[in-house]
Amino acid sequence: MVLLLAACSSLKYNSTTGPKMVVSADHTPFYHNGPLQVKGPDLFFSKGDKVDVLLKEIGYSFVRTHDGQNGYVANEALTSAIPVQSALPSQSTKAPQANPSPAPKPTTTPSAIKTSPATTNAPAIPGFRY
């Protein structure tokens, strides 16, 4: 069981396939020798700085900066660098319709349940109350 937990506690990437991340908060601490080292952070990231994740551990990730420095940054300070695309297709990708049919017009039907002015907030289905 201990070996299983130890194996699941980190994800290792190589320098070319690791996720590209962006720092999500200003004044984010960066540590060369390990998270929360005694002497304090070696430098601070600004919001929008980009890093490559080399090793993701519980709480912190070992990253490489754009100028080649390696060190640790808190996981909650990182977000994905890949923009999230909408699940809905854009208007330009829809195939044109030859003759679009007109939308059906809604018809109104008289309500089977009459409400008095005192029960205008009452549910439409008798017997159900919220």
OpenMM code with the backbone's topology and positions (N, CA, C; nanometers):
from openmm import Vec3, app, unit

residues = "MET VAL LEU LEU LEU ALA ALA CYS SER SER LEU LYS TYR ASN SER THR THR GLY PRO LYS MET VAL VAL SER ALA ASP HIS THR PRO PHE TYR HIS ASN GLY PRO LEU GLN VAL LYS GLY PRO ASP LEU PHE PHE SER LYS GLY ASP LYS VAL ASP VAL LEU LEU LYS GLU ILE GLY TYR SER PHE VAL ARG THR HIS ASP GLY GLN ASN GLY TYR VAL ALA ASN GLU ALA LEU THR SER ALA ILE PRO VAL GLN SER ALA LEU PRO SER GLN SER THR LYS ALA PRO GLN ALA ASN PRO SER PRO ALA PRO LYS PRO THR THR THR PRO SER ALA ILE LYS THR SER PRO ALA THR THR ASN ALA PRO ALA ILE PRO GLY PHE ARG TYR".split()
positions = [
    Vec3(0.0819, -0.1186, 0.0000),
    Vec3(0.0000, 0.0000, 0.0000),
    Vec3(0.0870, 0.1260, 0.0000),
    Vec3(0.1932, 0.1243, 0.0798),
    Vec3(0.2825, 0.2393, 0.0855),
    Vec3(0.3498, 0.2620, -0.0490),
    Vec3(0.3911, 0.1552, -0.1146),
    Vec3(0.4534, 0.1682, -0.2464),
    Vec3(0.3561, 0.2236, -0.3489),
    Vec3(0.2302, 0.1846, -0.3389),
    Vec3(0.1284, 0.2357, -0.4305),
    Vec3(0.1096, 0.3852, -0.4120),
    Vec3(0.1020, 0.4320, -0.2885),
    Vec3(0.0876, 0.5749, -0.2619),
    Vec3(0.2112, 0.6525, -0.3057),
    Vec3(0.3272, 0.5968, -0.2867),
    Vec3(0.4505, 0.6633, -0.3283),
    Vec3(0.4556, 0.6767, -0.4797),
    Vec3(0.4079, 0.5778, -0.5514),
    Vec3(0.4089, 0.5825, -0.6980),
    Vec3(0.3098, 0.6845, -0.7511),
    Vec3(0.2016, 0.7077, -0.6809),
    Vec3(0.0981, 0.7999, -0.7268),
    Vec3(0.1222, 0.9434, -0.6819),
    Vec3(0.2259, 0.9671, -0.6011),
    Vec3(0.2446, 1.0992, -0.5440),
    Vec3(0.3115, 1.1977, -0.6395),
    Vec3(0.3664, 1.1528, -0.7508),
    Vec3(0.4295, 1.2458, -0.8433),
    Vec3(0.4138, 1.1978, -0.9870),
    Vec3(0.4184, 1.2946, -1.0784),
    Vec3(0.4147, 1.2672, -1.2223),
    Vec3(0.5399, 1.3282, -1.2828),
    Vec3(0.6191, 1.2467, -1.3510),
    Vec3(0.7435, 1.2947, -1.4098),
    Vec3(0.7255, 1.3108, -1.5603),
    Vec3(0.7763, 1.4230, -1.6131),
    Vec3(0.7689, 1.4527, -1.7562),
    Vec3(0.9099, 1.4759, -1.8075),
    Vec3(0.9295, 1.4559, -1.9382),
    Vec3(1.0588, 1.4974, -1.9924),
    Vec3(1.0463, 1.6425, -2.0370),
    Vec3(1.1567, 1.7042, -2.0681),
    Vec3(1.1574, 1.8485, -2.0928),
    Vec3(1.0819, 1.8901, -2.2180),
    Vec3(1.0548, 1.7968, -2.3094),
    Vec3(0.9837, 1.8349, -2.4321),
    Vec3(0.8347, 1.8044, -2.4274),
    Vec3(0.7926, 1.7098, -2.3432),
    Vec3(0.6511, 1.6731, -2.3415),
    Vec3(0.5776, 1.7186, -2.2160),
    Vec3(0.6468, 1.7862, -2.1263),
    Vec3(0.5820, 1.8338, -2.0041),
    Vec3(0.4781, 1.9404, -2.0349),
    Vec3(0.3767, 1.9514, -1.9486),
    Vec3(0.2737, 2.0521, -1.9730),
    Vec3(0.3289, 2.1940, -1.9634),
    Vec3(0.2785, 2.2786, -2.0492),
    Vec3(0.3118, 2.4208, -2.0468),
    Vec3(0.2105, 2.4872, -1.9541),
    Vec3(0.2596, 2.5603, -1.8547),
    Vec3(0.1721, 2.6217, -1.7567),
    Vec3(0.1995, 2.7709, -1.7493),
    Vec3(0.1016, 2.8435, -1.6936),
    Vec3(0.1117, 2.9875, -1.6760),
    Vec3(0.0886, 3.0170, -1.5286),
    Vec3(0.1672, 3.1089, -1.4740),
    Vec3(0.1510, 3.1506, -1.3347),
    Vec3(0.0245, 3.2362, -1.3262),
    Vec3(-0.0626, 3.2033, -1.2292),
    Vec3(-0.1937, 3.2679, -1.2228),
    Vec3(-0.2028, 3.3811, -1.1217),
    Vec3(-0.0963, 3.4090, -1.0463),
    Vec3(-0.1022, 3.5153, -0.9457),
    Vec3(0.0296, 3.5914, -0.9419),
    Vec3(0.0212, 3.7209, -0.9144),
    Vec3(0.1417, 3.8014, -0.8972),
    Vec3(0.2137, 3.7612, -0.7694),
    Vec3(0.3439, 3.7833, -0.7667),
    Vec3(0.4281, 3.7619, -0.6483),
    Vec3(0.4242, 3.6159, -0.6022),
    Vec3(0.4311, 3.5222, -0.6986),
    Vec3(0.4327, 3.3788, -0.6681),
    Vec3(0.5758, 3.3349, -0.6402),
    Vec3(0.6024, 3.2759, -0.5206),
    Vec3(0.7386, 3.2363, -0.4853),
    Vec3(0.7918, 3.1213, -0.5716),
    Vec3(0.9212, 3.1271, -0.6014),
    Vec3(0.9924, 3.0252, -0.6788),
    Vec3(1.1154, 2.9854, -0.5987),
    Vec3(1.1333, 2.8549, -0.5752),
    Vec3(1.2422, 2.8035, -0.4922),
    Vec3(1.3335, 2.7132, -0.5749),
    Vec3(1.4648, 2.7412, -0.5740),
    Vec3(1.5588, 2.6567, -0.6473),
    Vec3(1.5812, 2.5220, -0.5789),
    Vec3(1.5959, 2.5198, -0.4473),
    Vec3(1.6383, 2.3993, -0.3760),
    Vec3(1.5251, 2.3177, -0.3166),
    Vec3(1.4049, 2.3624, -0.3215),
    Vec3(1.2936, 2.2869, -0.2662),
    Vec3(1.1882, 2.3806, -0.2117),
    Vec3(1.0655, 2.3315, -0.2058),
    Vec3(0.9578, 2.4171, -0.1579),
    Vec3(0.9789, 2.4573, -0.0122),
    Vec3(0.9499, 2.5800, 0.0162),
    Vec3(0.9580, 2.6360, 0.1514),
    Vec3(1.0967, 2.6203, 0.2133),
    Vec3(1.2004, 2.6488, 0.1354),
    Vec3(1.3363, 2.6422, 0.1892),
    Vec3(1.3561, 2.7501, 0.2955),
    Vec3(1.4465, 2.7275, 0.3861),
    Vec3(1.4657, 2.8115, 0.5040),
    Vec3(1.4965, 2.9562, 0.4668),
    Vec3(1.5774, 2.9795, 0.3665),
    Vec3(1.6184, 3.1168, 0.3337),
    Vec3(1.5110, 3.1955, 0.2576),
    Vec3(1.3982, 3.1341, 0.2254),
    Vec3(1.2918, 3.2033, 0.1525),
    Vec3(1.3037, 3.1821, 0.0029),
    Vec3(1.2123, 3.2398, -0.0724),
    Vec3(1.2120, 3.2196, -0.2178),
    Vec3(1.3346, 3.2812, -0.2846),
    Vec3(1.3778, 3.2179, -0.3936),
    Vec3(1.4901, 3.2708, -0.4709),
    Vec3(1.4466, 3.3846, -0.5621),
    Vec3(1.3269, 3.3778, -0.6113),
    Vec3(1.2681, 3.4859, -0.6912),
    Vec3(1.1174, 3.4725, -0.6899),
    Vec3(1.0505, 3.5675, -0.7511),
    Vec3(0.9039, 3.5670, -0.7558),
    Vec3(0.8579, 3.5766, -0.9008),
    Vec3(0.7536, 3.5017, -0.9320),
    Vec3(0.6920, 3.5089, -1.0640),
    Vec3(0.5855, 3.6175, -1.0650),
    Vec3(0.5621, 3.6689, -1.1825),
    Vec3(0.4501, 3.7604, -1.2048),
    Vec3(0.3387, 3.6838, -1.2735),
    Vec3(0.2188, 3.7337, -1.2616),
    Vec3(0.1047, 3.6707, -1.3280),
    Vec3(0.1314, 3.6686, -1.4781),
    Vec3(0.1111, 3.5514, -1.5399),
    Vec3(0.1310, 3.5369, -1.6840),
    Vec3(0.2650, 3.4776, -1.7231),
    Vec3(0.3597, 3.4647, -1.6284),
    Vec3(0.4884, 3.4013, -1.6597),
    Vec3(0.4652, 3.2558, -1.6991),
    Vec3(0.5398, 3.2086, -1.7995),
    Vec3(0.5226, 3.0717, -1.8504),
    Vec3(0.6334, 2.9815, -1.7998),
    Vec3(0.5962, 2.8568, -1.7657),
    Vec3(0.6919, 2.7565, -1.7193),
    Vec3(0.6575, 2.6220, -1.7821),
    Vec3(0.7574, 2.5334, -1.7865),
    Vec3(0.7384, 2.3950, -1.8304),
    Vec3(0.7458, 2.3070, -1.7064),
    Vec3(0.6458, 2.2227, -1.6855),
    Vec3(0.6450, 2.1334, -1.5698),
    Vec3(0.7293, 2.0104, -1.6024),
    Vec3(0.8260, 1.9804, -1.5140),
    Vec3(0.9115, 1.8632, -1.5290),
    Vec3(0.8694, 1.7510, -1.4345),
    Vec3(0.8159, 1.7881, -1.3178),
    Vec3(0.7734, 1.6908, -1.2185),
    Vec3(0.6618, 1.7525, -1.1352),
    Vec3(0.5474, 1.6873, -1.1323),
    Vec3(0.4368, 1.7364, -1.0509),
    Vec3(0.4264, 1.6486, -0.9271),
    Vec3(0.4345, 1.7112, -0.8113),
    Vec3(0.4251, 1.6409, -0.6846),
    Vec3(0.3048, 1.6935, -0.6076),
    Vec3(0.2819, 1.6378, -0.4908),
    Vec3(0.1711, 1.6855, -0.4072),
    Vec3(0.2077, 1.8239, -0.3542),
    Vec3(0.1314, 1.9234, -0.3924),
    Vec3(0.1525, 2.0589, -0.3435),
    Vec3(0.2404, 2.1461, -0.4303),
    Vec3(0.3476, 2.0915, -0.4851),
    Vec3(0.4424, 2.1703, -0.5632),
    Vec3(0.4812, 2.0972, -0.6909),
    Vec3(0.5222, 2.1758, -0.7902),
    Vec3(0.5745, 2.1203, -0.9150),
    Vec3(0.7174, 2.1693, -0.9355),
    Vec3(0.8013, 2.0812, -0.9908),
    Vec3(0.9361, 2.1174, -1.0299),
    Vec3(0.9261, 2.1659, -1.1736),
    Vec3(0.9652, 2.2907, -1.1987),
    Vec3(0.9437, 2.3535, -1.3292),
    Vec3(1.0739, 2.4096, -1.3849),
    Vec3(1.0703, 2.4416, -1.5159),
    Vec3(1.1799, 2.5111, -1.5834),
    Vec3(1.1241, 2.6410, -1.6393),
    Vec3(1.1937, 2.7503, -1.6121),
    Vec3(1.1512, 2.8811, -1.6606),
    Vec3(1.1961, 2.9003, -1.8051),
    Vec3(1.1490, 3.0080, -1.8679),
    Vec3(1.1856, 3.0361, -2.0070),
    Vec3(1.3352, 3.0613, -2.0233),
    Vec3(1.4030, 3.1059, -1.9158),
    Vec3(1.5468, 3.1303, -1.9247),
    Vec3(1.6310, 3.0137, -1.8720),
    Vec3(1.5680, 2.8961, -1.8486),
    Vec3(1.6411, 2.7750, -1.8148),
    Vec3(1.6615, 2.7463, -1.6675),
    Vec3(1.6051, 2.8256, -1.5778),
    Vec3(1.6192, 2.7990, -1.4346),
    Vec3(1.5209, 2.6902, -1.3918),
    Vec3(1.5668, 2.5998, -1.3063),
    Vec3(1.4818, 2.4941, -1.2519),
    Vec3(1.4502, 2.5238, -1.1069),
    Vec3(1.3288, 2.4890, -1.0642),
    Vec3(1.2911, 2.5093, -0.9256),
    Vec3(1.1469, 2.4692, -0.9006),
    Vec3(1.0994, 2.5026, -0.7818),
    Vec3(0.9663, 2.4600, -0.7366),
    Vec3(0.8710, 2.5791, -0.7254),
    Vec3(0.7456, 2.5525, -0.7618),
    Vec3(0.6390, 2.6512, -0.7485),
    Vec3(0.5126, 2.5764, -0.7045),
    Vec3(0.4274, 2.6429, -0.6280),
    Vec3(0.3049, 2.5805, -0.5768),
    Vec3(0.2106, 2.5460, -0.6915),
    Vec3(0.1494, 2.4276, -0.6845),
    Vec3(0.0572, 2.3831, -0.7894),
    Vec3(-0.0622, 2.4765, -0.8055),
    Vec3(-0.1147, 2.5300, -0.6951),
    Vec3(-0.2338, 2.6155, -0.7062),
    Vec3(-0.2040, 2.7489, -0.7742),
    Vec3(-0.0761, 2.7815, -0.7922),
    Vec3(-0.0385, 2.9048, -0.8607),
    Vec3(-0.0223, 2.8850, -1.0106),
    Vec3(-0.0462, 2.7631, -1.0607),
    Vec3(-0.0272, 2.7333, -1.2026),
    Vec3(-0.1603, 2.7001, -1.2695),
    Vec3(-0.1761, 2.7478, -1.3915),
    Vec3(-0.2910, 2.7112, -1.4740),
    Vec3(-0.2395, 2.6702, -1.6114),
    Vec3(-0.3228, 2.6014, -1.6855),
    Vec3(-0.2840, 2.5521, -1.8166),
    Vec3(-0.2574, 2.6673, -1.9124),
    Vec3(-0.1528, 2.6533, -1.9924),
    Vec3(-0.1195, 2.7552, -2.0917),
    Vec3(-0.2006, 2.7394, -2.2188),
    Vec3(-0.2665, 2.6246, -2.2345),
    Vec3(-0.3460, 2.5998, -2.3545),
    Vec3(-0.4834, 2.6617, -2.3349),
    Vec3(-0.5247, 2.7524, -2.4226),
    Vec3(-0.6562, 2.8127, -2.4059),
    Vec3(-0.7672, 2.7096, -2.4224),
    Vec3(-0.8685, 2.7221, -2.3401),
    Vec3(-0.9825, 2.6308, -2.3470),
    Vec3(-1.0722, 2.6763, -2.4607),
    Vec3(-1.1022, 2.5837, -2.5536),
    Vec3(-1.1882, 2.6166, -2.6660),
    Vec3(-1.3312, 2.5796, -2.6329),
    Vec3(-1.4225, 2.6526, -2.6901),
    Vec3(-1.5637, 2.6267, -2.6673),
    Vec3(-1.6024, 2.4913, -2.7241),
    Vec3(-1.6916, 2.4221, -2.6548),
    Vec3(-1.7394, 2.2927, -2.7023),
    Vec3(-1.8376, 2.3088, -2.8183),
    Vec3(-1.8934, 2.4287, -2.8332),
    Vec3(-1.9882, 2.4540, -2.9408),
    Vec3(-1.9141, 2.4981, -3.0656),
    Vec3(-1.9532, 2.4488, -3.1826),
    Vec3(-1.8873, 2.4927, -3.3055),
    Vec3(-1.9226, 2.6376, -3.3357),
    Vec3(-1.8317, 2.7071, -3.3996),
    Vec3(-1.8588, 2.8459, -3.4340),
    Vec3(-1.9534, 2.8517, -3.5533),
    Vec3(-2.0086, 2.9687, -3.5792),
    Vec3(-2.1037, 2.9876, -3.6882),
    Vec3(-2.0400, 2.9548, -3.8230),
    Vec3(-1.9105, 2.9843, -3.8383),
    Vec3(-1.8468, 2.9645, -3.9686),
    Vec3(-1.8277, 2.8165, -4.0028),
    Vec3(-1.8349, 2.7268, -3.9048),
    Vec3(-1.8138, 2.5848, -3.9335),
    Vec3(-1.9426, 2.5110, -3.9658),
    Vec3(-2.0572, 2.5757, -3.9519),
    Vec3(-2.1832, 2.5100, -3.9828),
    Vec3(-2.2030, 2.5032, -4.1341),
    Vec3(-2.2558, 2.3929, -4.1795),
    Vec3(-2.2851, 2.3782, -4.3220),
    Vec3(-2.4093, 2.4611, -4.3549),
    Vec3(-2.4080, 2.5334, -4.4662),
    Vec3(-2.5250, 2.6150, -4.5001),
    Vec3(-2.6439, 2.5267, -4.5367),
    Vec3(-2.7628, 2.5730, -4.4995),
    Vec3(-2.8852, 2.5015, -4.5332),
    Vec3(-2.9402, 2.5577, -4.6637),
    Vec3(-2.9934, 2.4699, -4.7486),
    Vec3(-3.0460, 2.5133, -4.8772),
    Vec3(-3.1716, 2.5983, -4.8589),
    Vec3(-3.2713, 2.5459, -4.7958),
    Vec3(-3.3954, 2.6179, -4.7692),
    Vec3(-3.4342, 2.5966, -4.6231),
    Vec3(-3.3933, 2.6851, -4.5371),
    Vec3(-3.4302, 2.6642, -4.3969),
    Vec3(-3.5814, 2.6771, -4.3793),
    Vec3(-3.6373, 2.5851, -4.3049),
    Vec3(-3.7813, 2.5895, -4.2809),
    Vec3(-3.8105, 2.6882, -4.1694),
    Vec3(-3.9252, 2.7554, -4.1774),
    Vec3(-3.9592, 2.8516, -4.0726),
    Vec3(-3.9837, 2.7777, -3.9413),
    Vec3(-3.9507, 2.8440, -3.8319),
    Vec3(-3.9706, 2.7845, -3.7003),
    Vec3(-4.1206, 2.7756, -3.6721),
    Vec3(-4.1656, 2.6648, -3.6133),
    Vec3(-4.3088, 2.6530, -3.5813),
    Vec3(-4.3468, 2.7543, -3.4751),
    Vec3(-4.4648, 2.8089, -3.4886),
    Vec3(-4.5127, 2.9086, -3.3943),
    Vec3(-4.5759, 2.8364, -3.2757),
    Vec3(-4.5446, 2.8808, -3.1547),
    Vec3(-4.6047, 2.8161, -3.0382),
    Vec3(-4.7550, 2.8455, -3.0316),
    Vec3(-4.8272, 2.7457, -2.9880),
    Vec3(-4.9714, 2.7641, -2.9704),
    Vec3(-5.0013, 2.7708, -2.8224),
    Vec3(-5.0989, 2.8484, -2.7883),
    Vec3(-5.1361, 2.8608, -2.6479),
    Vec3(-5.2594, 2.7769, -2.6224),
    Vec3(-5.2595, 2.7107, -2.5094),
    Vec3(-5.3756, 2.6323, -2.4697),
    Vec3(-5.4244, 2.6855, -2.3368),
    Vec3(-5.5548, 2.6827, -2.3166),
    Vec3(-5.6051, 2.7324, -2.1892),
    Vec3(-5.5578, 2.6421, -2.0755),
    Vec3(-5.5288, 2.7031, -1.9641),
    Vec3(-5.4821, 2.6286, -1.8478),
    Vec3(-5.5969, 2.5503, -1.7868),
    Vec3(-5.5685, 2.4275, -1.7473),
    Vec3(-5.6710, 2.3439, -1.6866),
    Vec3(-5.6943, 2.3821, -1.5413),
    Vec3(-5.5982, 2.4478, -1.4811),
    Vec3(-5.6107, 2.4841, -1.3400),
    Vec3(-5.6264, 2.6349, -1.3308),
    Vec3(-5.7321, 2.6787, -1.2697),
    Vec3(-5.7542, 2.8211, -1.2496),
    Vec3(-5.6913, 2.8596, -1.1164),
    Vec3(-5.6264, 2.9750, -1.1135),
    Vec3(-5.5681, 3.0219, -0.9886),
    Vec3(-5.6393, 3.1476, -0.9456),
    Vec3(-5.6596, 3.1599, -0.8177),
    Vec3(-5.7210, 3.2810, -0.7643),
    Vec3(-5.6094, 3.3791, -0.7320),
    Vec3(-5.6402, 3.5070, -0.7143),
    Vec3(-5.5358, 3.6052, -0.6832),
    Vec3(-5.4583, 3.5686, -0.5562),
    Vec3(-5.5174, 3.4986, -0.4620),
    Vec3(-5.4483, 3.4630, -0.3388),
    Vec3(-5.3495, 3.3493, -0.3598),
    Vec3(-5.3605, 3.2730, -0.4683),
    Vec3(-5.2727, 3.1587, -0.4909),
    Vec3(-5.1890, 3.1739, -0.6175),
    Vec3(-5.1527, 3.2943, -0.6537),
    Vec3(-5.0746, 3.3133, -0.7765),
    Vec3(-4.9341, 3.2552, -0.7654),
    Vec3(-4.8804, 3.2392, -0.6453),
    Vec3(-4.7478, 3.1802, -0.6287),
    Vec3(-4.7553, 3.0312, -0.5992),
    Vec3(-4.8726, 2.9739, -0.6035),
    Vec3(-4.8897, 2.8321, -0.5761),
    Vec3(-4.8390, 2.7508, -0.6941),
    Vec3(-4.7941, 2.6272, -0.6726),
    Vec3(-4.7467, 2.5458, -0.7832),
    Vec3(-4.8593, 2.5115, -0.8804),
    Vec3(-4.8236, 2.4878, -1.0072),
    Vec3(-4.9228, 2.4597, -1.1095),
    Vec3(-4.9801, 2.3199, -1.0967),
    Vec3(-4.9106, 2.2293, -1.0280),
    Vec3(-4.9580, 2.0935, -1.0137),
    Vec3(-5.0209, 2.0787, -0.8756),
    Vec3(-5.1510, 2.0417, -0.8681),
    Vec3(-5.2140, 2.0297, -0.7377),
    Vec3(-5.1488, 1.9204, -0.6538),
    Vec3(-5.1335, 1.9453, -0.5276),
    Vec3(-5.0787, 1.8479, -0.4359),
    Vec3(-4.9285, 1.8587, -0.4141),
    Vec3(-4.8562, 1.9339, -0.4978),
    Vec3(-4.7124, 1.9505, -0.4812),
    Vec3(-4.6840, 2.0884, -0.4251),
    Vec3(-4.6148, 2.0918, -0.3150),
    Vec3(-4.5747, 2.2200, -0.2529),
    Vec3(-4.4246, 2.2149, -0.2259),
    Vec3(-4.3630, 2.3265, -0.2381),
    Vec3(-4.2176, 2.3352, -0.2164),
    Vec3(-4.1872, 2.4019, -0.0862),
] * unit.nanometer
topology = app.Topology()
chain = topology.addChain("A")
for resn in residues:
    res = topology.addResidue(resn, chain)
    for name in ("N", "CA", "C"):
        topology.addAtom(name, app.Element.getBySymbol(name[0]), res)
